[in-house]
């Protein structure tokens, strides 16, 4: 059986995912694939045919189905913006490009870090272990997930309940997200979509459809960089502009984020938390197995779909041995990755024996939907005093602050897990701890 490490070495650090933002992966021909199969009305190729360069299907429409001002998909949230958001040239950074971190907007967001003890780590060379041996040697101290899988109690890395699959998709919204949405609707499965800011302003209608279908929306940066390789201001820019784009289109601001490539350390964590964003990664076991479907490798042409799925099945076989559930990494940017999800990986989960419960990561973590967004969040003390000052106007200032997801006071467990959460002038530090366990995750959910 191949291991995750073997696959990564074979792929030379997986260039396909690095170029995720250049183009939606295109197949060579519009001709129908031979031997197609139909799954609940969605036509997909047989697994042996899913490979880079295969024929493409018709691109789905990217229009929103909800009207401006429509009621939100959960109680307590704001209505969709009315009039609907529309792109205006010059108001947004260049798509998929590094952002000017010296702009007045970014400097305003930098004030959100005031009073927080941001670790003084130098940026890594490029977010990889192989090209930064000094940072790799210091990975444990840095809490660097990329090199060693280090996590903190503030990270969500698994669902607490055994045999629960945390469903998530990265890098969209994109045209073939529409196919995925239809499949999820047919199967009554909720998912968390970690969206890229550049894609949000390109496909706002699809983002609206994801949100209005009851799926969770979370921040995945503006241009998909390795966050540990950026300066503090560059990290703030990537998170801030994506947060702003989501709020402009949906009227809500996420309280969670996922670092691209899972590339996070304590410096990135602290900046994200100070900006009101709880990190969510995906499950990686102590023996190195990552709950990554490796679908992005297929889209990049480095492995065929059959290899990706075989590796995924071998990892899935270990799921029943975990004491907790798990969070799975998949992507909806490419048609090929949606084919794998709709035709194979999600079906494998839904038909698995013993059965899995498939839920969005926030839901499986027992976080109320209201607390996944600033505007409806009833917990004003997590991640830290919330919302950030730059977002206080029109956010949750009128919300009730008397409960958390567990129904208990929002005071108490915050300090033990993340340092002081009061509003005084003392710097607040990120508590360093062992990798997240089920008990810690339940406590974290209570705070969200």
N, C-alpha and C positions, 0 to 999 in steps of 0.2 A: 504493500500500500504506500502510495506517495504521501509525503508529509507536506504541510503548508510550506515549510522552509524549502523543500525540494522544488516545489512549483515556482516559488519566487526566484530561486537561483536560476532555474531554467529560463525565466523570462527576463533576466537582466534588469531587475527592479521595475518591470512592468511599465514600459514607456507608454502603453496605450492609455492608461489612466491619466498620465501626465498631460497628454494631448487631448483630454476629454472635451475641452472647450473650443477646439479649433473648428470642428464641424460635427454635425450629427452623422454618425457612421452611415455611409451609403453602400448599398449593394450594387453589383455590376449591371444588373438588368432588371427591367420591370416585368419580365416574364414570370408566370406562375411557377412555383416550385413543384417539381414532380413528387407525387405521393404525399400531398398535404393531408393533414388530419384536422378535424374540427373539434374544438373544445368549447362547449357551451356557446356556440355561435361565433367564436373567434377562430379564424383559420390560421394555423401555424404550421411551419415545416416539420417534418420528422427530425428527430434529434441528430441523426447522421448527416443531415443536410445543413444544420445550423453552423455556419462557419463564415468567416470574413469573405466578402465578395459574392455571397449568394444573392439571388434575385430579391428585389424589394417589393413590398406591398404598397398599396395606395396610401399616401400620407393623410392621416385623419385631419379633420377640421380642428382649428385651435380657438374657436370662439367660445365665449362664456355662455352658459345656459341660464344663469340666474340674472335677474334684472337688477339694476342699481337700486339701492335702498332695501333690498330683500332682507328678511329676518335671518339672523345667523343660525347655524346648525346646532347650537346649544343654547340653553337658557342662560341669560346674564351677559351675553356678548353684544357688541354694537352691531347695527345694521351695516350692510355693505355700503361703501361710499357712494354717494349720489350727488352730482353726476359721477359716472364711472371714471376712474383714473385713465388718463391718456398720456402717452409719451410726449415729452416736449424736448426738442433738441437743445443741448447745452445745460440741461438741469441735472444730468447724471454723468458719472464717470464713463470712460470708454469701456465697452463690453469686453470682458475677459482680459483686461489689461491691468497691470499694477496701478494702484490709485495714488494720486498726489496726496501725500500725508501731511503736507504743509498748508493745505487749504483751510480757510476759516471754519468750514463745517467740521472737519476732522479735529481741529484744535479745540472746538467747542466740546466735542465728544471726549477729548482727552481729559477734560475736567472731571469726568465721571470716575477717573482713577484716583482723584485726590483723596487722601486719607487712607488709602489701601497700600499695604506693604507688598509691592510688586517685586518678586525675586529679581536680583540683578544678574541674570544669566545672559551671556552674549548670545546673539542669534546663532543657530547652527549653520553649517556651510550650505546645505541644501535640503535639510530634513531627513537625510538618510544616514544610516550607521556607517556604511562603507566609506563615505567621503568625509567623515568627521570623527576620527578615532578619539580625539580629546573629549568631545562631548559624549561619545559612546562610553568611554571609561568612567564618566561622571553621571551615567544615566540614572542610577539609583538615587543619587542626591537630587538630580533634576526632576525625578518623577517622570521620566521620558517614556511614553508608551511605545514609540516606534522601536526603541532599542531596549528590550527587556520586558515590555508589556506592563510597565508600572502604572498603577492607577491610584486614585485617592477616593476617600469617602464621598467627595462631592461629585464624582463621576457616576453616571448611570451606565452600567455595562452588561446588565442582564435583567430579565424579569425575575421577580422573587419566587414565584410559584413554579414548582417542578413541572416539566412537560408543557411549558408555555413558550411559544415562539413569538418574539418581538419582531413584528414585520416592519421593515424600513426600506426606503428607496432614496438613493442619492442622485444629485447632479441635475435634476430637472428644474422646472417643468420643461417638457419637450413634446413634440407632436404625438409620439407613440405612447405617452402617458395616458392618452385617451383610451387606448386599447386596454391598458392595465386597469384603468378606472372601471371600465365596463365589467371586466372579469371580477374585480374585487366586489363590485356591487352584486353580481350574480351569486357569489360565494358568501356574501355577508361578512366580509373580512375588512377590518380597519387597518390602516397603515400610517406610519409617520413618514412624511416627505421632507427630506433635508434639501432645501432648495438653494440654488445659486442665484445671487442677485442679478447677474447679467441675464440669466434665463427668465427671471421674474418679469423684467421689463420687456423682454422679447415675446413672452407668451403669457401675458396676464390673464387671459381667458381660461387657460388650462389651470393656472393656480387657483382661480376662483372656483372652478369645477371640483378640484381636489378638496378644497376647504369646505365648500357647500355640501359635498357628499359625506362630510363628517370625519374626514381624515385629518390628522394632525400636521401642522406646518411648523418647520423649524429652520433655523439659520445654518447655511453651509458655505458661507463666505461669498464674496463678489466674484472672484476670479479663480478660485480653487487652488491657492498656493499651499505650500508646506508652511504652516503658521510658525513653527519654531524657527524658521529661517528669516523671519521678518523682524523689524524693529517694533517697539511698543506702538508707535504711532501708525505703522503700517497694519498691524493687527487690528487696532481700533478702527481704521478705515475699512478694512475688509468686513468686519462684523457690523459696523455702524451703517454702511451704505446698504448692506443686504437687509438689515433690520428695517431701515427706512423704506426700502422698495416694497417689502411685504406689507408694511403698515399702509403705504399709499394705495396699494391695490386692494387689500382686504379690510383695512380699518382696524386690524389687530396687530400687535407686536409680540413675537414669540419670546418665551422665557427660557428656551433651550437652544442648543447649537450642537453641531457635530463638526469636529475638525477634519478637513480633507485628509485622506490617507490615515486617519486616526492620529495624526502627528500633533501631539500635545505634550507639554511639560508644565511644571508648576507656574512658570511665567505666563504662559498662554492661558492656563486655567484661571489664574488670578485676574487677568484682564477680562476674560469672558465673564466671570462671576461679578466683577465690579460693574460690568455693563448690563447685569441682570440676566445673564445667559448661563444655564446649567449645562455642562458638557455631557453629551451622550455618545458613547463609542459603540462597539459591538463586542460580542463575547470572544474571548481568547482564553483557552484553558492553560493550566500550568505546564502541560507537556507540549505547548506550542501550537495546538490546533485552533485555527481561527474560523469563526462562523461567518466566513466570507464565501459567497457562491462563486467567486472568481469569474463572474459573468463579463466583467470589463476586459479580461484577457481575451475572450472570444471576440469582442468588438474590435480589439486592437490587432487581431490576426495572429496572435502568438500561440493560441491553442484552439482546437475545435470545440464545439459545444459538448461533444461526448466526453472529452477529457475533463472539462470543467464540471460537468454534472457528476461524473464518476468520483471526482475528488470531493465534491459536495456531499454525495451519498456516504462516503467513508467517514466524513466528519459528522454527518447527521446520525450515524450509527452510534456515536458516543453520547448523544444528547440525553438518552435515558439514564446514563450513569451519573449525570450532574445532580447535585442537591438542589439546584435552582433551575429556573428556565434560562433562556438565552435570547440574545438579540442578534439578528442576521443582517448582513450587509448585501444589498442588491442595488441595482441601478435602473433608472427609467429614462436615461438620456438617449440610449440607442435602441433601435428596433430589435436588434439581436438580443439584447439583454431583456427586453420585454417578452420576446418569444420564449426565452428560457424560463422566465418567471411564470408566465401564463400556461405554458405547455408542460413544464417539468418540475421546477423546484417547489412552487406552491402546491402543485398537485401531489408531489411526494409528501409534503407536510400534511395535507388534508386527508390523505389516504394511509398515513403511517399507522402502524400497529406496534405499541400502544398509541392512541391518538394524541395529537398535539392541540392545544388551544392557540389559535392565531389571533393576535391583537396588536394594535399600535403600541409603540414602546411606552408612551405616557400612560395609556390605559392599563397595560399589563403591570406597570409600576405603581398603579393605584393612585395616580395623580388626577384630581378632578380636571376636566377639560377647561373649566374657567381659569384655573391656575396656570395653564399653559400659555396664557396671553396676558400681557400687562394690563390691558384695558378692562379685563374682567377678573383679574387676580384678587382674591380676598385675603391673601397672606402678604402683608407688607414688610415682613422681616426676612424674606428669602428671595434670592440667594443672600443679599444684604439689603439694607433699607431700600425698598423699591417703591415706585419706579425710579430710575436714575433721574437726576435733576432736569436734564435736557428733555425728558419725556413726561414730566409731571403734569403738564397742562393737558387736560382732557383725557387723562388715563384713569387710574383706579382711585383717585382721590376721594371719590364719593362712595367707594365700595365698602362693604362691611369688613371689618378687620377682626372679627371675634371668633374665627374658626379656621381650622386647617382641614386637610382631607380626613384626618382621624377624628375630627370633632373636638380636639383638645386645644388648649391655649397654644398660640404660636410662639410663646416663649419657652425656654428650657433647653431643647436638644440642639438648637442652632449653635450655641457656644461650644459645646463639646465636640461638634464635628467640623466647624469651620472657623473657629476663632470668634471673638466678640462680634456681635451683630448689632450692637447699640449704635446710637447716633452721635456718640461723643467724639472727641477729637483724637483719641488714641488710634494709631494705625491698626488695621485689621489684617491678620495674617492667615494664610491658608494652612490649616492643620495637616501635617503630614501623617499618613496612616498606612495601614495594610490595605491590600486590594479589597475592593468593595465586596461585602458579603450580603446575604439576604436580609439580615437584621438591619444592617446599615442602610440598605436600599429602602426598606420599609420606613425607617426613620426619616430618610431624605424625602420620600413621598409625602410624609406627614407635614414636612416643611413647605413643600411646593403647594 
